[in-house]
Amino acid sequence: MPTPGNTVLTRALRLLDAFTPDRPALTLSEIARLTGMPVSTVHRLLAGLVAWGALERGDDGRYRVGLRLWEVGALAPRGQGLRERALPYLEDLSQITRENVQLAVREGTELVFVERIAGTGAVPVLSRVGSRFALTATGVGLVLLAHAPPEVQEEVLRAPVERFTPQTVVDPARLRRMLADVRSSGFAVSDRQVTMDALSVAAPVHDGRGAVVAAVSLVVRHGSAPAHALAPLLRTSARAISRALAQPTRR
Amino acid sequence: MPTPGNTVLTRALRLLDAFTPDRPALTLSEIARLTGMPVSTVHRLLAGLVAWGALERGDDGRYRVGLRLWEVGALAPRGQGLRERALPYLEDLSQITRENVQLAVREGTELVFVERIAGTGAVPVLSRVGSRFALTATGVGLVLLAHAPPEVQEEVLRAPVERFTPQTVVDPARLRRMLADVRSSGFAVSDRQVTMDALSVAAPVHDGRGAVVAAVSLVVRHGSAPAHALAPLLRTSARAISRALAQPTRR
């Protein structure tokens, strides 16, 4: 039961949802249209968000996400904190393989890419830092789903599974067997399930208490290397990141 | 004149201010104490922030900045956008000099460090990504202040100038002359004005329309290199970043 106050807060936060990687700068009327709220309401809420620095208004009259929100967002342990601790190991993986390296975490029934290092001349990938993706198709997604709470797995497998290629596994029973394999083998393989030219291999990253908090993957051109040859590399790298996470922070 | 709605929003955003790099995880009562708000109010506002994902509540009962806020914050053009575009040039500067490299933007009457690459064996520096600092002491600060609107310069120079070392320039008239020098020479020097063992040299980064939007600096051990030898390096690097910013984004 929302109180009137929380309705205001909820509405203000919904304005922030209008901003995406594809729409980083928006006018007042665009925000009103995207959120379905009256222009007068949006105008009043925007003033509050701008006053604090969550949004900034440019000379062109467009609103953009403000530096203050970036500052506070950089305090998120599962975003910037994880990224900074994992980065040296991801760079090692990138330099050794020259392939695409990805780090992702689960957010509800989707994954969010926390870091992505593009390999020089490597196969093109769809991911972008801060962007979301289905848990069912990618290597990192399968790792995160395999270690998600049972109720999250059920929610994902009950919903229609998005198909990206003819190779995408959409059958819930087959996905369940794949997830069990991921848990027993310690790695996940996505073979042309996102794009027909790519194969990804992913392994779980644990926190200091043993919970799976992230997944790291390599995305290579299909046919360039067998998945079983990449798996030990990913598992080694994921364990190194897990060890770094288990160490006490300097903060 | 705040409406009741905006008061709720303003209060909720003030809760976010309680989180800092030194205090990334807080309990309900700590947040109430830090913000001076009643526990019942804080509790209600936290529920709204957690529901959207601005904050997350851990198993330990502490609140932390949430992944969703990091996602939205990553859309800030002056934060993550600037950082990603400048990073290759900052890494070049770091690899060539092995010294500390910094990138900062102005936020009101302070600066915010957007990137910092520590040099191996270089002199220790106080900066941290996302942390704030006075505009009057560092090389990047002097560049940003020299190119700030006149009213911002007046506000900074009217206020008491913070002293960090015996070398810190705190006299407004002398600071004014330094700022004029920065504008005419195209670079700024901070000679032991922050710590007695460090010298920094900084140059302005321009956007596609010629406005100064950031400053890049090297921080070296005092006595290791003369400022005039570093200035051309900084100016060259700052121009390369400016060119990158002037190019259309791929988004």
Interface residues (C-beta under 8 A of the other chain):
Chain A: T3 P4 G5 N6 V8 L9 T10 A12 L13 L16 D17 F19 T20 P21 D22 P24 A25 R44 L45 A47 G48 L49 A51 W52 G53 A54 E56 R64 V65 G66 L67 R68 L69 W70 E71 V72 G73 A74 L75 A76 P77 R78 G79 Q80 G81 V105 E107 V112 V129 G130 R251
Chain B: T3 P4 G5 N6 V8 L9 T10 A12 L13 L16 D17 F19 T20 P21 D22 P24 A25 R44 L45 A47 G48 L49 A51 W52 G53 A54 E56 R64 V65 G66 L67 R68 L69 W70 E71 V72 G73 A74 L75 A76 P77 R78 G79 Q80 G81 V105 E107 V112 V129 G130 R251
